[in-house]
Amino acid sequence: MTSALFQPISLRELHLQNRIMVSPMCQYSATDGDASDWHLIHLGQLALGGVGLLCIEATAVEAIGRITPGCLGLYSDDNESAFRRLLTALRRHADTPLAIQLAHAGRKASSHTPWDGGKLIAAQAGGWEPIAPSALPFSPSEPPPREMNATDLVRVREAFVHAAQRAAHLGIDAIELHAAHGYLLHTFLSPLSNRRSDAYGGSLENRMRFPLEVYSAVREVWPEAKPLGVRISASDWIEGGWDLPQSIEFAQRLKAAGCDWIDASSGGLAPEQKITPGPGFQVPFAEAIRKAAGIPTIAVGLITAPQQAEDIVAAGRADMVALARGMLYEPHWVWRAAAELGAQVRAPKQYWRAPPRGAEAIFRDAKVGQR
Ligand SMILES: Cc1cc2nc3c(=O)[nH]c(=O)nc-3n(C[C@H](O)[C@H](O)[C@H](O)COP(=O)(O)O)c2cc1C
């Protein structure tokens, strides 16, 4: 049996052993943006699980671009040093390629962590003033963010560039720009959150302008051999909002700018969204974008079973799949998938004795001797 999910794939000069990505997942466990021991334990466990690509959580490009005070950052020398310690330890024991999701929270910044309720932290309670394309709050009950002026646009674009340069210094293998889930770049795209009257608002062309400028500016400094993808929300799930046809147009423009993948998520822009999640409910977005824009796509969202993931890739609906909650629940999901699909993965030699009867062949190059 040859599994499509376990076929290697190359993104520029980055070679992945299979088509499974750990989806980026905020851990809210940083201090002033600095990665902590938690990140080493969390990413360490996931890096041993045999995935093709491990994407580090949304990482803010400036301090006010953090969703919560606990979000990771890559905007200061201290942030870079904390990342270096983390990556040095990870690299010593795992060769799993690492991507980082670079992000700016926009109007969803200055939030409490989910386990503290997730609501906006008011300025007088230690929060900060979020910025956005327009002074429109996420929810009508909240104070509006500050509308970005020309200086903000330049500063934020440059912040993405500087974070990408730091990622390059750190030897990170790939970047995913976060243009989904109602964060800054998504709010430029959606007509519901972008009401600007300058060159960055109004027509689709204008709404795409800032995200495309950020993409191109990052691409310019990011090493040619390394891939740069984008996560989008392919639909706001709100009448009159951002939708699949606009996503396809955006994907075509990104492709022309050199984009290596579209990671097709959805939603997160505003509370009025009407979503009915179900198994693989976002796969049709990855499929439609792949077909219409001719760009590699990653399907994500309630992909939980190995055969389900296999079918998505085998049918050409997406080039890769990403799993988030399923990987937290079962960090060795890929091993089970390899057993079920008759495939092989690389595993750390310390774990070579793990496979149960019937799954003995899942570890490539494994050999166990004893006296
Ligand atoms: C704990 C947690 C943190 C998340 N953080 C991020 C993030 O940093 N960036 C992002 O794009 N999506 C984030 N997501 C969304 C996931 O990447 C994924 O798209 C979503 O959970 C659907 O996939 P799943 O059904 O496999 O969990 C997060 C999800 C979870 C559960």
The ligand as an SDF file (V2000), in Angstrom:
LIG
                    3D

 31 33  0  0  0  0  0  0  0  0999 V2000
   -5.0670   25.6870   21.6600 C   0  0  0  0  0  0  0  0  0  0  0  0
   -5.2410   26.2350   20.2700 C   0  0  0  0  0  0  0  0  0  0  0  0
   -4.4940   27.3190   19.8590 C   0  0  0  0  0  0  0  0  0  0  0  0
   -4.5950   27.8150   18.5440 C   0  0  0  0  0  0  0  0  0  0  0  0
   -3.7690   28.8230   18.1360 N   0  0  0  0  0  0  0  0  0  0  0  0
   -3.7250   29.1420   16.8160 C   0  0  0  0  0  0  0  0  0  0  0  0
   -2.7080   29.9790   16.3030 C   0  0  0  0  0  0  0  0  0  0  0  0
   -1.7680   30.3800   17.0150 O   0  0  0  0  0  0  0  0  0  0  0  0
   -2.7600   30.3180   14.9960 N   0  0  0  0  0  0  0  0  0  0  0  0
   -3.7330   29.8200   14.1550 C   0  0  0  0  0  0  0  0  0  0  0  0
   -3.7440   30.1520   12.9720 O   0  0  0  0  0  0  0  0  0  0  0  0
   -4.6780   28.9810   14.6060 N   0  0  0  0  0  0  0  0  0  0  0  0
   -4.6760   28.6080   15.8950 C   0  0  0  0  0  0  0  0  0  0  0  0
   -5.5790   27.6890   16.3390 N   0  0  0  0  0  0  0  0  0  0  0  0
   -6.4600   27.0400   15.3460 C   0  0  0  0  0  0  0  0  0  0  0  0
   -5.8130   25.7310   14.8680 C   0  0  0  0  0  0  0  0  0  0  0  0
   -4.5550   25.9420   14.2620 O   0  0  0  0  0  0  0  0  0  0  0  0
   -6.7410   24.9830   13.9020 C   0  0  0  0  0  0  0  0  0  0  0  0
   -6.8950   25.7430   12.7290 O   0  0  0  0  0  0  0  0  0  0  0  0
   -8.1070   24.6860   14.4960 C   0  0  0  0  0  0  0  0  0  0  0  0
   -8.0010   24.2350   15.8350 O   0  0  0  0  0  0  0  0  0  0  0  0
   -8.8530   23.6270   13.6830 C   0  0  0  0  0  0  0  0  0  0  0  0
   -8.0840   22.4410   13.5890 O   0  0  0  0  0  0  0  0  0  0  0  0
   -8.3840   21.1510   14.5190 P   0  0  0  0  0  0  0  0  0  0  0  0
   -9.8180   20.7660   14.2610 O   0  0  0  0  0  0  0  0  0  0  0  0
   -7.4150   20.0950   14.0220 O   0  0  0  0  0  0  0  0  0  0  0  0
   -8.1540   21.5280   15.9370 O   0  0  0  0  0  0  0  0  0  0  0  0
   -5.5050   27.2180   17.6540 C   0  0  0  0  0  0  0  0  0  0  0  0
   -6.3000   26.1370   18.0910 C   0  0  0  0  0  0  0  0  0  0  0  0
   -6.1490   25.6270   19.3600 C   0  0  0  0  0  0  0  0  0  0  0  0
   -6.9730   24.4380   19.7690 C   0  0  0  0  0  0  0  0  0  0  0  0
  1  2  1  0
  2  3  1  0
  2 30  2  0
  3  4  2  0
  4  5  1  0
  4 28  1  0
  5  6  2  0
  6  7  1  0
  6 13  1  0
  7  8  2  0
  7  9  1  0
  9 10  1  0
 10 11  2  0
 10 12  1  0
 12 13  2  0
 13 14  1  0
 14 15  1  0
 14 28  1  0
 15 16  1  0
 16 17  1  0
 16 18  1  0
 18 19  1  0
 18 20  1  0
 20 21  1  0
 20 22  1  0
 22 23  1  0
 23 24  1  0
 24 25  2  0
 24 26  1  0
 24 27  1  0
 28 29  2  0
 29 30  1  0
 30 31  1  0
M  END
$$$$
